[in-house]
Amino acid sequence: MSSVSAVFEALASLPRRQILAYLSAQELTAGEIAARFEMSAPAISRHLSILEHAGLVDAERRGQFVHYRLVPDNLVNALSGFAFEICPGAGPLKREARRRAVGPSRPAKTAKAAVPRD
């Protein structure tokens, strides 16, 4: 599954979008996240796993707790990439961006220094 597909799969669920909203404000443990929902711990774990697989959250074990935090750049990059794919003007913009990243295709002409003549 492509990363964009994984992101959209993750965003398809209201509880996962709510988890992302909670994590946008602060880092939370799995237990703190679970306390905000009326669902089983395995269901919360599955939602967190899908978000982690999509690269939208990062998990870090500290002692006996797993702390989750939002990875905002991945969400922005995935959504921007998707928008560029469906945007009618995206093709020319992407080609221009690639051209600029690579640099000019031919060597730039150098200006000759003016030499004073007597």
Phi and psi restraints in degrees (range 20) as a CNS / XPLOR table:
assign (resid 1 and name C) (resid 2 and name N)
       (resid 2 and name CA) (resid 2 and name C) 1.0 -71.1 20.0 2
assign (resid 2 and name N) (resid 2 and name CA)
       (resid 2 and name C) (resid 3 and name N) 1.0 161.5 20.0 2
assign (resid 2 and name C) (resid 3 and name N)
       (resid 3 and name CA) (resid 3 and name C) 1.0 -64.2 20.0 2
assign (resid 3 and name N) (resid 3 and name CA)
       (resid 3 and name C) (resid 4 and name N) 1.0 -35.5 20.0 2
assign (resid 3 and name C) (resid 4 and name N)
       (resid 4 and name CA) (resid 4 and name C) 1.0 -66.4 20.0 2
assign (resid 4 and name N) (resid 4 and name CA)
       (resid 4 and name C) (resid 5 and name N) 1.0 -41.2 20.0 2
assign (resid 4 and name C) (resid 5 and name N)
       (resid 5 and name CA) (resid 5 and name C) 1.0 -62.2 20.0 2
assign (resid 5 and name N) (resid 5 and name CA)
       (resid 5 and name C) (resid 6 and name N) 1.0 -41.5 20.0 2
assign (resid 5 and name C) (resid 6 and name N)
       (resid 6 and name CA) (resid 6 and name C) 1.0 -64.1 20.0 2
assign (resid 6 and name N) (resid 6 and name CA)
       (resid 6 and name C) (resid 7 and name N) 1.0 -38.9 20.0 2
assign (resid 6 and name C) (resid 7 and name N)
       (resid 7 and name CA) (resid 7 and name C) 1.0 -64.1 20.0 2
assign (resid 7 and name N) (resid 7 and name CA)
       (resid 7 and name C) (resid 8 and name N) 1.0 -46.6 20.0 2
assign (resid 7 and name C) (resid 8 and name N)
       (resid 8 and name CA) (resid 8 and name C) 1.0 -67.8 20.0 2
assign (resid 8 and name N) (resid 8 and name CA)
       (resid 8 and name C) (resid 9 and name N) 1.0 -33.9 20.0 2
assign (resid 8 and name C) (resid 9 and name N)
       (resid 9 and name CA) (resid 9 and name C) 1.0 -61.9 20.0 2
assign (resid 9 and name N) (resid 9 and name CA)
       (resid 9 and name C) (resid 10 and name N) 1.0 -43.3 20.0 2
assign (resid 9 and name C) (resid 10 and name N)
       (resid 10 and name CA) (resid 10 and name C) 1.0 -64.4 20.0 2
assign (resid 10 and name N) (resid 10 and name CA)
       (resid 10 and name C) (resid 11 and name N) 1.0 -39.1 20.0 2
assign (resid 10 and name C) (resid 11 and name N)
       (resid 11 and name CA) (resid 11 and name C) 1.0 -77.7 20.0 2
assign (resid 11 and name N) (resid 11 and name CA)
       (resid 11 and name C) (resid 12 and name N) 1.0 -10.6 20.0 2
assign (resid 11 and name C) (resid 12 and name N)
       (resid 12 and name CA) (resid 12 and name C) 1.0 -70.9 20.0 2
assign (resid 12 and name N) (resid 12 and name CA)
       (resid 12 and name C) (resid 13 and name N) 1.0 -15.5 20.0 2
assign (resid 12 and name C) (resid 13 and name N)
       (resid 13 and name CA) (resid 13 and name C) 1.0 -105.3 20.0 2
assign (resid 13 and name N) (resid 13 and name CA)
       (resid 13 and name C) (resid 14 and name N) 1.0 129.1 20.0 2
assign (resid 13 and name C) (resid 14 and name N)
       (resid 14 and name CA) (resid 14 and name C) 1.0 -58.9 20.0 2
assign (resid 14 and name N) (resid 14 and name CA)
       (resid 14 and name C) (resid 15 and name N) 1.0 -46.6 20.0 2
assign (resid 14 and name C) (resid 15 and name N)
       (resid 15 and name CA) (resid 15 and name C) 1.0 -59.2 20.0 2
assign (resid 15 and name N) (resid 15 and name CA)
       (resid 15 and name C) (resid 16 and name N) 1.0 -36.2 20.0 2
assign (resid 15 and name C) (resid 16 and name N)
       (resid 16 and name CA) (resid 16 and name C) 1.0 -68.9 20.0 2
assign (resid 16 and name N) (resid 16 and name CA)
       (resid 16 and name C) (resid 17 and name N) 1.0 -37.6 20.0 2
assign (resid 16 and name C) (resid 17 and name N)
       (resid 17 and name CA) (resid 17 and name C) 1.0 -65.9 20.0 2
assign (resid 17 and name N) (resid 17 and name CA)
       (resid 17 and name C) (resid 18 and name N) 1.0 -36.6 20.0 2
assign (resid 17 and name C) (resid 18 and name N)
       (resid 18 and name CA) (resid 18 and name C) 1.0 -66.8 20.0 2
assign (resid 18 and name N) (resid 18 and name CA)
       (resid 18 and name C) (resid 19 and name N) 1.0 -40.0 20.0 2
assign (resid 18 and name C) (resid 19 and name N)
       (resid 19 and name CA) (resid 19 and name C) 1.0 -60.1 20.0 2
assign (resid 19 and name N) (resid 19 and name CA)
       (resid 19 and name C) (resid 20 and name N) 1.0 -45.0 20.0 2
assign (resid 19 and name C) (resid 20 and name N)
       (resid 20 and name CA) (resid 20 and name C) 1.0 -60.5 20.0 2
assign (resid 20 and name N) (resid 20 and name CA)
       (resid 20 and name C) (resid 21 and name N) 1.0 -39.2 20.0 2
assign (resid 20 and name C) (resid 21 and name N)
       (resid 21 and name CA) (resid 21 and name C) 1.0 -63.7 20.0 2
assign (resid 21 and name N) (resid 21 and name CA)
       (resid 21 and name C) (resid 22 and name N) 1.0 -43.7 20.0 2
assign (resid 21 and name C) (resid 22 and name N)
       (resid 22 and name CA) (resid 22 and name C) 1.0 -61.7 20.0 2
assign (resid 22 and name N) (resid 22 and name CA)
       (resid 22 and name C) (resid 23 and name N) 1.0 -43.0 20.0 2
assign (resid 22 and name C) (resid 23 and name N)
       (resid 23 and name CA) (resid 23 and name C) 1.0 -73.2 20.0 2
assign (resid 23 and name N) (resid 23 and name CA)
       (resid 23 and name C) (resid 24 and name N) 1.0 -17.1 20.0 2
assign (resid 23 and name C) (resid 24 and name N)
       (resid 24 and name CA) (resid 24 and name C) 1.0 -70.0 20.0 2
assign (resid 24 and name N) (resid 24 and name CA)
       (resid 24 and name C) (resid 25 and name N) 1.0 -21.3 20.0 2
assign (resid 24 and name C) (resid 25 and name N)
       (resid 25 and name CA) (resid 25 and name C) 1.0 -92.2 20.0 2
assign (resid 25 and name N) (resid 25 and name CA)
       (resid 25 and name C) (resid 26 and name N) 1.0 -34.4 20.0 2
assign (resid 25 and name C) (resid 26 and name N)
       (resid 26 and name CA) (resid 26 and name C) 1.0 -166.2 20.0 2
assign (resid 26 and name N) (resid 26 and name CA)
       (resid 26 and name C) (resid 27 and name N) 1.0 161.7 20.0 2
assign (resid 26 and name C) (resid 27 and name N)
       (resid 27 and name CA) (resid 27 and name C) 1.0 -74.0 20.0 2
assign (resid 27 and name N) (resid 27 and name CA)
       (resid 27 and name C) (resid 28 and name N) 1.0 140.1 20.0 2
assign (resid 27 and name C) (resid 28 and name N)
       (resid 28 and name CA) (resid 28 and name C) 1.0 -135.8 20.0 2
assign (resid 28 and name N) (resid 28 and name CA)
       (resid 28 and name C) (resid 29 and name N) 1.0 152.8 20.0 2
assign (resid 28 and name C) (resid 29 and name N)
       (resid 29 and name CA) (resid 29 and name C) 1.0 -81.7 20.0 2
assign (resid 29 and name N) (resid 29 and name CA)
       (resid 29 and name C) (resid 30 and name N) 1.0 164.8 20.0 2
assign (resid 29 and name C) (resid 30 and name N)
       (resid 30 and name CA) (resid 30 and name C) 1.0 -59.6 20.0 2
assign (resid 30 and name N) (resid 30 and name CA)
       (resid 30 and name C) (resid 31 and name N) 1.0 -39.2 20.0 2
assign (resid 30 and name C) (resid 31 and name N)
       (resid 31 and name CA) (resid 31 and name C) 1.0 -65.1 20.0 2
assign (resid 31 and name N) (resid 31 and name CA)
       (resid 31 and name C) (resid 32 and name N) 1.0 -39.6 20.0 2
assign (resid 31 and name C) (resid 32 and name N)
       (resid 32 and name CA) (resid 32 and name C) 1.0 -65.7 20.0 2
assign (resid 32 and name N) (resid 32 and name CA)
       (resid 32 and name C) (resid 33 and name N) 1.0 -37.2 20.0 2
assign (resid 32 and name C) (resid 33 and name N)
       (resid 33 and name CA) (resid 33 and name C) 1.0 -66.8 20.0 2
assign (resid 33 and name N) (resid 33 and name CA)
       (resid 33 and name C) (resid 34 and name N) 1.0 -47.2 20.0 2
assign (resid 33 and name C) (resid 34 and name N)
       (resid 34 and name CA) (resid 34 and name C) 1.0 -60.3 20.0 2
assign (resid 34 and name N) (resid 34 and name CA)
       (resid 34 and name C) (resid 35 and name N) 1.0 -34.0 20.0 2
assign (resid 34 and name C) (resid 35 and name N)
       (resid 35 and name CA) (resid 35 and name C) 1.0 -65.4 20.0 2
assign (resid 35 and name N) (resid 35 and name CA)
       (resid 35 and name C) (resid 36 and name N) 1.0 -19.0 20.0 2
assign (resid 35 and name C) (resid 36 and name N)
       (resid 36 and name CA) (resid 36 and name C) 1.0 -88.9 20.0 2
assign (resid 36 and name N) (resid 36 and name CA)
       (resid 36 and name C) (resid 37 and name N) 1.0 -2.6 20.0 2
assign (resid 36 and name C) (resid 37 and name N)
       (resid 37 and name CA) (resid 37 and name C) 1.0 -126.8 20.0 2
assign (resid 37 and name N) (resid 37 and name CA)
       (resid 37 and name C) (resid 38 and name N) 1.0 153.7 20.0 2
assign (resid 37 and name C) (resid 38 and name N)
       (resid 38 and name CA) (resid 38 and name C) 1.0 -102.7 20.0 2
assign (resid 38 and name N) (resid 38 and name CA)
       (resid 38 and name C) (resid 39 and name N) 1.0 69.0 20.0 2
assign (resid 38 and name C) (resid 39 and name N)
       (resid 39 and name CA) (resid 39 and name C) 1.0 -148.3 20.0 2
assign (resid 39 and name N) (resid 39 and name CA)
       (resid 39 and name C) (resid 40 and name N) 1.0 166.4 20.0 2
assign (resid 39 and name C) (resid 40 and name N)
       (resid 40 and name CA) (resid 40 and name C) 1.0 -69.2 20.0 2
assign (resid 40 and name N) (resid 40 and name CA)
       (resid 40 and name C) (resid 41 and name N) 1.0 157.4 20.0 2
assign (resid 40 and name C) (resid 41 and name N)
       (resid 41 and name CA) (resid 41 and name C) 1.0 -60.4 20.0 2
assign (resid 41 and name N) (resid 41 and name CA)
       (resid 41 and name C) (resid 42 and name N) 1.0 -41.1 20.0 2
assign (resid 41 and name C) (resid 42 and name N)
       (resid 42 and name CA) (resid 42 and name C) 1.0 -62.2 20.0 2
assign (resid 42 and name N) (resid 42 and name CA)
       (resid 42 and name C) (resid 43 and name N) 1.0 -34.4 20.0 2
assign (resid 42 and name C) (resid 43 and name N)
       (resid 43 and name CA) (resid 43 and name C) 1.0 -67.3 20.0 2
assign (resid 43 and name N) (resid 43 and name CA)
       (resid 43 and name C) (resid 44 and name N) 1.0 -42.5 20.0 2
assign (resid 43 and name C) (resid 44 and name N)
       (resid 44 and name CA) (resid 44 and name C) 1.0 -62.6 20.0 2
assign (resid 44 and name N) (resid 44 and name CA)
       (resid 44 and name C) (resid 45 and name N) 1.0 -43.3 20.0 2
assign (resid 44 and name C) (resid 45 and name N)
       (resid 45 and name CA) (resid 45 and name C) 1.0 -59.4 20.0 2
assign (resid 45 and name N) (resid 45 and name CA)
       (resid 45 and name C) (resid 46 and name N) 1.0 -41.3 20.0 2
assign (resid 45 and name C) (resid 46 and name N)
       (resid 46 and name CA) (resid 46 and name C) 1.0 -65.1 20.0 2
assign (resid 46 and name N) (resid 46 and name CA)
       (resid 46 and name C) (resid 47 and name N) 1.0 -43.6 20.0 2
assign (resid 46 and name C) (resid 47 and name N)
       (resid 47 and name CA) (resid 47 and name C) 1.0 -60.9 20.0 2
assign (resid 47 and name N) (resid 47 and name CA)
       (resid 47 and name C) (resid 48 and name N) 1.0 -43.7 20.0 2
assign (resid 47 and name C) (resid 48 and name N)
       (resid 48 and name CA) (resid 48 and name C) 1.0 -65.0 20.0 2
assign (resid 48 and name N) (resid 48 and name CA)
       (resid 48 and name C) (resid 49 and name N) 1.0 -37.0 20.0 2
assign (resid 48 and name C) (resid 49 and name N)
       (resid 49 and name CA) (resid 49 and name C) 1.0 -63.4 20.0 2
assign (resid 49 and name N) (resid 49 and name CA)
       (resid 49 and name C) (resid 50 and name N) 1.0 -42.6 20.0 2
assign (resid 49 and name C) (resid 50 and name N)
       (resid 50 and name CA) (resid 50 and name C) 1.0 -65.1 20.0 2
assign (resid 50 and name N) (resid 50 and name CA)
       (resid 50 and name C) (resid 51 and name N) 1.0 -42.0 20.0 2
assign (resid 50 and name C) (resid 51 and name N)
       (resid 51 and name CA) (resid 51 and name C) 1.0 -64.1 20.0 2
assign (resid 51 and name N) (resid 51 and name CA)
       (resid 51 and name C) (resid 52 and name N) 1.0 -39.4 20.0 2
assign (resid 51 and name C) (resid 52 and name N)
       (resid 52 and name CA) (resid 52 and name C) 1.0 -67.6 20.0 2
assign (resid 52 and name N) (resid 52 and name CA)
       (resid 52 and name C) (resid 53 and name N) 1.0 -43.1 20.0 2
assign (resid 52 and name C) (resid 53 and name N)
       (resid 53 and name CA) (resid 53 and name C) 1.0 -59.8 20.0 2
assign (resid 53 and name N) (resid 53 and name CA)
       (resid 53 and name C) (resid 54 and name N) 1.0 -36.3 20.0 2
assign (resid 53 and name C) (resid 54 and name N)
       (resid 54 and name CA) (resid 54 and name C) 1.0 -76.8 20.0 2
assign (resid 54 and name N) (resid 54 and name CA)
       (resid 54 and name C) (resid 55 and name N) 1.0 -7.6 20.0 2
assign (resid 54 and name C) (resid 55 and name N)
       (resid 55 and name CA) (resid 55 and name C) 1.0 80.0 20.0 2
assign (resid 55 and name N) (resid 55 and name CA)
       (resid 55 and name C) (resid 56 and name N) 1.0 15.8 20.0 2
assign (resid 55 and name C) (resid 56 and name N)
       (resid 56 and name CA) (resid 56 and name C) 1.0 -89.1 20.0 2
assign (resid 56 and name N) (resid 56 and name CA)
       (resid 56 and name C) (resid 57 and name N) 1.0 -24.4 20.0 2
assign (resid 56 and name C) (resid 57 and name N)
       (resid 57 and name CA) (resid 57 and name C) 1.0 -131.1 20.0 2
assign (resid 57 and name N) (resid 57 and name CA)
       (resid 57 and name C) (resid 58 and name N) 1.0 155.7 20.0 2
assign (resid 57 and name C) (resid 58 and name N)
       (resid 58 and name CA) (resid 58 and name C) 1.0 -119.7 20.0 2
assign (resid 58 and name N) (resid 58 and name CA)
       (resid 58 and name C) (resid 59 and name N) 1.0 136.3 20.0 2
assign (resid 58 and name C) (resid 59 and name N)
       (resid 59 and name CA) (resid 59 and name C) 1.0 -113.1 20.0 2
assign (resid 59 and name N) (resid 59 and name CA)
       (resid 59 and name C) (resid 60 and name N) 1.0 139.5 20.0 2
assign (resid 59 and name C) (resid 60 and name N)
       (resid 60 and name CA) (resid 60 and name C) 1.0 -139.0 20.0 2
assign (resid 60 and name N) (resid 60 and name CA)
       (resid 60 and name C) (resid 61 and name N) 1.0 123.9 20.0 2
assign (resid 60 and name C) (resid 61 and name N)
       (resid 61 and name CA) (resid 61 and name C) 1.0 -81.4 20.0 2
assign (resid 61 and name N) (resid 61 and name CA)
       (resid 61 and name C) (resid 62 and name N) 1.0 128.2 20.0 2
assign (resid 61 and name C) (resid 62 and name N)
       (resid 62 and name CA) (resid 62 and name C) 1.0 -129.4 20.0 2
assign (resid 62 and name N) (resid 62 and name CA)
       (resid 62 and name C) (resid 63 and name N) 1.0 103.7 20.0 2
assign (resid 62 and name C) (resid 63 and name N)
       (resid 63 and name CA) (resid 63 and name C) 1.0 66.9 20.0 2
assign (resid 63 and name N) (resid 63 and name CA)
       (resid 63 and name C) (resid 64 and name N) 1.0 -125.9 20.0 2
assign (resid 63 and name C) (resid 64 and name N)
       (resid 64 and name CA) (resid 64 and name C) 1.0 -92.8 20.0 2
assign (resid 64 and name N) (resid 64 and name CA)
       (resid 64 and name C) (resid 65 and name N) 1.0 0.0 20.0 2
assign (resid 64 and name C) (resid 65 and name N)
       (resid 65 and name CA) (resid 65 and name C) 1.0 -112.1 20.0 2
assign (resid 65 and name N) (resid 65 and name CA)
       (resid 65 and name C) (resid 66 and name N) 1.0 147.2 20.0 2
assign (resid 65 and name C) (resid 66 and name N)
       (resid 66 and name CA) (resid 66 and name C) 1.0 -105.6 20.0 2
assign (resid 66 and name N) (resid 66 and name CA)
       (resid 66 and name C) (resid 67 and name N) 1.0 123.0 20.0 2
assign (resid 66 and name C) (resid 67 and name N)
       (resid 67 and name CA) (resid 67 and name C) 1.0 -100.9 20.0 2
assign (resid 67 and name N) (resid 67 and name CA)
       (resid 67 and name C) (resid 68 and name N) 1.0 135.0 20.0 2
assign (resid 67 and name C) (resid 68 and name N)
       (resid 68 and name CA) (resid 68 and name C) 1.0 -114.3 20.0 2
assign (resid 68 and name N) (resid 68 and name CA)
       (resid 68 and name C) (resid 69 and name N) 1.0 142.0 20.0 2
assign (resid 68 and name C) (resid 69 and name N)
       (resid 69 and name CA) (resid 69 and name C) 1.0 -141.0 20.0 2
assign (resid 69 and name N) (resid 69 and name CA)
       (resid 69 and name C) (resid 70 and name N) 1.0 152.1 20.0 2
assign (resid 69 and name C) (resid 70 and name N)
       (resid 70 and name CA) (resid 70 and name C) 1.0 -72.2 20.0 2
assign (resid 70 and name N) (resid 70 and name CA)
       (resid 70 and name C) (resid 71 and name N) 1.0 143.6 20.0 2
assign (resid 70 and name C) (resid 71 and name N)
       (resid 71 and name CA) (resid 71 and name C) 1.0 -112.2 20.0 2
assign (resid 71 and name N) (resid 71 and name CA)
       (resid 71 and name C) (resid 72 and name N) 1.0 82.7 20.0 2
assign (resid 71 and name C) (resid 72 and name N)
       (resid 72 and name CA) (resid 72 and name C) 1.0 -62.5 20.0 2
assign (resid 72 and name N) (resid 72 and name CA)
       (resid 72 and name C) (resid 73 and name N) 1.0 -34.1 20.0 2
assign (resid 72 and name C) (resid 73 and name N)
       (resid 73 and name CA) (resid 73 and name C) 1.0 -61.0 20.0 2
assign (resid 73 and name N) (resid 73 and name CA)
       (resid 73 and name C) (resid 74 and name N) 1.0 -38.7 20.0 2
assign (resid 73 and name C) (resid 74 and name N)
       (resid 74 and name CA) (resid 74 and name C) 1.0 -65.3 20.0 2
assign (resid 74 and name N) (resid 74 and name CA)
       (resid 74 and name C) (resid 75 and name N) 1.0 -39.6 20.0 2
assign (resid 74 and name C) (resid 75 and name N)
       (resid 75 and name CA) (resid 75 and name C) 1.0 -65.4 20.0 2
assign (resid 75 and name N) (resid 75 and name CA)
       (resid 75 and name C) (resid 76 and name N) 1.0 -46.9 20.0 2
assign (resid 75 and name C) (resid 76 and name N)
       (resid 76 and name CA) (resid 76 and name C) 1.0 -63.1 20.0 2
assign (resid 76 and name N) (resid 76 and name CA)
       (resid 76 and name C) (resid 77 and name N) 1.0 -44.5 20.0 2
assign (resid 76 and name C) (resid 77 and name N)
       (resid 77 and name CA) (resid 77 and name C) 1.0 -64.0 20.0 2
assign (resid 77 and name N) (resid 77 and name CA)
       (resid 77 and name C) (resid 78 and name N) 1.0 -42.2 20.0 2
assign (resid 77 and name C) (resid 78 and name N)
       (resid 78 and name CA) (resid 78 and name C) 1.0 -65.2 20.0 2
assign (resid 78 and name N) (resid 78 and name CA)
       (resid 78 and name C) (resid 79 and name N) 1.0 -44.9 20.0 2
assign (resid 78 and name C) (resid 79 and name N)
       (resid 79 and name CA) (resid 79 and name C) 1.0 -69.8 20.0 2
assign (resid 79 and name N) (resid 79 and name CA)
       (resid 79 and name C) (resid 80 and name N) 1.0 -37.2 20.0 2
assign (resid 79 and name C) (resid 80 and name N)
       (resid 80 and name CA) (resid 80 and name C) 1.0 -64.8 20.0 2
assign (resid 80 and name N) (resid 80 and name CA)
       (resid 80 and name C) (resid 81 and name N) 1.0 -44.2 20.0 2
assign (resid 80 and name C) (resid 81 and name N)
       (resid 81 and name CA) (resid 81 and name C) 1.0 -60.2 20.0 2
assign (resid 81 and name N) (resid 81 and name CA)
       (resid 81 and name C) (resid 82 and name N) 1.0 -41.5 20.0 2
assign (resid 81 and name C) (resid 82 and name N)
       (resid 82 and name CA) (resid 82 and name C) 1.0 -64.7 20.0 2
assign (resid 82 and name N) (resid 82 and name CA)
       (resid 82 and name C) (resid 83 and name N) 1.0 -45.2 20.0 2
assign (resid 82 and name C) (resid 83 and name N)
       (resid 83 and name CA) (resid 83 and name C) 1.0 -60.6 20.0 2
assign (resid 83 and name N) (resid 83 and name CA)
       (resid 83 and name C) (resid 84 and name N) 1.0 -40.0 20.0 2
assign (resid 83 and name C) (resid 84 and name N)
       (resid 84 and name CA) (resid 84 and name C) 1.0 -66.9 20.0 2
assign (resid 84 and name N) (resid 84 and name CA)
       (resid 84 and name C) (resid 85 and name N) 1.0 -31.1 20.0 2
assign (resid 84 and name C) (resid 85 and name N)
       (resid 85 and name CA) (resid 85 and name C) 1.0 -69.0 20.0 2
assign (resid 85 and name N) (resid 85 and name CA)
       (resid 85 and name C) (resid 86 and name N) 1.0 -35.2 20.0 2
assign (resid 85 and name C) (resid 86 and name N)
       (resid 86 and name CA) (resid 86 and name C) 1.0 -96.6 20.0 2
assign (resid 86 and name N) (resid 86 and name CA)
       (resid 86 and name C) (resid 87 and name N) 1.0 -11.3 20.0 2
assign (resid 86 and name C) (resid 87 and name N)
       (resid 87 and name CA) (resid 87 and name C) 1.0 -73.8 20.0 2
assign (resid 87 and name N) (resid 87 and name CA)
       (resid 87 and name C) (resid 88 and name N) 1.0 130.0 20.0 2
assign (resid 87 and name C) (resid 88 and name N)
       (resid 88 and name CA) (resid 88 and name C) 1.0 -59.3 20.0 2
assign (resid 88 and name N) (resid 88 and name CA)
       (resid 88 and name C) (resid 89 and name N) 1.0 -32.7 20.0 2
assign (resid 88 and name C) (resid 89 and name N)
       (resid 89 and name CA) (resid 89 and name C) 1.0 -89.7 20.0 2
assign (resid 89 and name N) (resid 89 and name CA)
       (resid 89 and name C) (resid 90 and name N) 1.0 5.7 20.0 2
assign (resid 89 and name C) (resid 90 and name N)
       (resid 90 and name CA) (resid 90 and name C) 1.0 -66.9 20.0 2
assign (resid 90 and name N) (resid 90 and name CA)
       (resid 90 and name C) (resid 91 and name N) 1.0 -41.0 20.0 2
assign (resid 90 and name C) (resid 91 and name N)
       (resid 91 and name CA) (resid 91 and name C) 1.0 -54.4 20.0 2
assign (resid 91 and name N) (resid 91 and name CA)
       (resid 91 and name C) (resid 92 and name N) 1.0 -56.3 20.0 2
assign (resid 91 and name C) (resid 92 and name N)
       (resid 92 and name CA) (resid 92 and name C) 1.0 -60.6 20.0 2
assign (resid 92 and name N) (resid 92 and name CA)
       (resid 92 and name C) (resid 93 and name N) 1.0 -36.8 20.0 2
assign (resid 92 and name C) (resid 93 and name N)
       (resid 93 and name CA) (resid 93 and name C) 1.0 -67.2 20.0 2
assign (resid 93 and name N) (resid 93 and name CA)
       (resid 93 and name C) (resid 94 and name N) 1.0 -41.6 20.0 2
assign (resid 93 and name C) (resid 94 and name N)
       (resid 94 and name CA) (resid 94 and name C) 1.0 -65.6 20.0 2
assign (resid 94 and name N) (resid 94 and name CA)
       (resid 94 and name C) (resid 95 and name N) 1.0 -40.8 20.0 2
assign (resid 94 and name C) (resid 95 and name N)
       (resid 95 and name CA) (resid 95 and name C) 1.0 -63.3 20.0 2
assign (resid 95 and name N) (resid 95 and name CA)
       (resid 95 and name C) (resid 96 and name N) 1.0 -42.2 20.0 2
assign (resid 95 and name C) (resid 96 and name N)
       (resid 96 and name CA) (resid 96 and name C) 1.0 -64.2 20.0 2
assign (resid 96 and name N) (resid 96 and name CA)
       (resid 96 and name C) (resid 97 and name N) 1.0 -41.6 20.0 2
assign (resid 96 and name C) (resid 97 and name N)
       (resid 97 and name CA) (resid 97 and name C) 1.0 -62.7 20.0 2
assign (resid 97 and name N) (resid 97 and name CA)
       (resid 97 and name C) (resid 98 and name N) 1.0 -41.8 20.0 2
assign (resid 97 and name C) (resid 98 and name N)
       (resid 98 and name CA) (resid 98 and name C) 1.0 -64.4 20.0 2
assign (resid 98 and name N) (resid 98 and name CA)
       (resid 98 and name C) (resid 99 and name N) 1.0 -42.0 20.0 2
assign (resid 98 and name C) (resid 99 and name N)
       (resid 99 and name CA) (resid 99 and name C) 1.0 -60.1 20.0 2
assign (resid 99 and name N) (resid 99 and name CA)
       (resid 99 and name C) (resid 100 and name N) 1.0 -44.9 20.0 2
assign (resid 99 and name C) (resid 100 and name N)
       (resid 100 and name CA) (resid 100 and name C) 1.0 -67.7 20.0 2
assign (resid 100 and name N) (resid 100 and name CA)
       (resid 100 and name C) (resid 101 and name N) 1.0 -34.2 20.0 2
assign (resid 100 and name C) (resid 101 and name N)
       (resid 101 and name CA) (resid 101 and name C) 1.0 -68.8 20.0 2
assign (resid 101 and name N) (resid 101 and name CA)
       (resid 101 and name C) (resid 102 and name N) 1.0 -36.2 20.0 2
assign (resid 101 and name C) (resid 102 and name N)
       (resid 102 and name CA) (resid 102 and name C) 1.0 -79.3 20.0 2
assign (resid 102 and name N) (resid 102 and name CA)
       (resid 102 and name C) (resid 103 and name N) 1.0 -31.0 20.0 2
assign (resid 102 and name C) (resid 103 and name N)
       (resid 103 and name CA) (resid 103 and name C) 1.0 100.5 20.0 2
assign (resid 103 and name N) (resid 103 and name CA)
       (resid 103 and name C) (resid 104 and name N) 1.0 178.5 20.0 2
assign (resid 103 and name C) (resid 104 and name N)
       (resid 104 and name CA) (resid 104 and name C) 1.0 -64.5 20.0 2
assign (resid 104 and name N) (resid 104 and name CA)
       (resid 104 and name C) (resid 105 and name N) 1.0 145.4 20.0 2
assign (resid 104 and name C) (resid 105 and name N)
       (resid 105 and name CA) (resid 105 and name C) 1.0 -78.1 20.0 2
assign (resid 105 and name N) (resid 105 and name CA)
       (resid 105 and name C) (resid 106 and name N) 1.0 -19.7 20.0 2
assign (resid 105 and name C) (resid 106 and name N)
       (resid 106 and name CA) (resid 106 and name C) 1.0 -127.7 20.0 2
assign (resid 106 and name N) (resid 106 and name CA)
       (resid 106 and name C) (resid 107 and name N) 1.0 156.1 20.0 2
assign (resid 106 and name C) (resid 107 and name N)
       (resid 107 and name CA) (resid 107 and name C) 1.0 -63.4 20.0 2
assign (resid 107 and name N) (resid 107 and name CA)
       (resid 107 and name C) (resid 108 and name N) 1.0 140.7 20.0 2
assign (resid 107 and name C) (resid 108 and name N)
       (resid 108 and name CA) (resid 108 and name C) 1.0 -71.8 20.0 2
assign (resid 108 and name N) (resid 108 and name CA)
       (resid 108 and name C) (resid 109 and name N) 1.0 144.2 20.0 2
assign (resid 108 and name C) (resid 109 and name N)
       (resid 109 and name CA) (resid 109 and name C) 1.0 -74.2 20.0 2
assign (resid 109 and name N) (resid 109 and name CA)
       (resid 109 and name C) (resid 110 and name N) 1.0 136.5 20.0 2
assign (resid 109 and name C) (resid 110 and name N)
       (resid 110 and name CA) (resid 110 and name C) 1.0 -97.2 20.0 2
assign (resid 110 and name N) (resid 110 and name CA)
       (resid 110 and name C) (resid 111 and name N) 1.0 141.3 20.0 2
assign (resid 110 and name C) (resid 111 and name N)
       (resid 111 and name CA) (resid 111 and name C) 1.0 -78.1 20.0 2
assign (resid 111 and name N) (resid 111 and name CA)
       (resid 111 and name C) (resid 112 and name N) 1.0 138.2 20.0 2
assign (resid 111 and name C) (resid 112 and name N)
       (resid 112 and name CA) (resid 112 and name C) 1.0 -83.5 20.0 2
assign (resid 112 and name N) (resid 112 and name CA)
       (resid 112 and name C) (resid 113 and name N) 1.0 137.2 20.0 2
assign (resid 112 and name C) (resid 113 and name N)
       (resid 113 and name CA) (resid 113 and name C) 1.0 -71.3 20.0 2
assign (resid 113 and name N) (resid 113 and name CA)
       (resid 113 and name C) (resid 114 and name N) 1.0 139.7 20.0 2
assign (resid 113 and name C) (resid 114 and name N)
       (resid 114 and name CA) (resid 114 and name C) 1.0 -74.8 20.0 2
assign (resid 114 and name N) (resid 114 and name CA)
       (resid 114 and name C) (resid 115 and name N) 1.0 127.7 20.0 2
assign (resid 114 and name C) (resid 115 and name N)
       (resid 115 and name CA) (resid 115 and name C) 1.0 -105.4 20.0 2
assign (resid 115 and name N) (resid 115 and name CA)
       (resid 115 and name C) (resid 116 and name N) 1.0 120.4 20.0 2
assign (resid 115 and name C) (resid 116 and name N)
       (resid 116 and name CA) (resid 116 and name C) 1.0 -65.6 20.0 2
assign (resid 116 and name N) (resid 116 and name CA)
       (resid 116 and name C) (resid 117 and name N) 1.0 137.6 20.0 2
assign (resid 116 and name C) (resid 117 and name N)
       (resid 117 and name CA) (resid 117 and name C) 1.0 -109.8 20.0 2
assign (resid 117 and name N) (resid 117 and name CA)
       (resid 117 and name C) (resid 118 and name N) 1.0 140.9 20.0 2
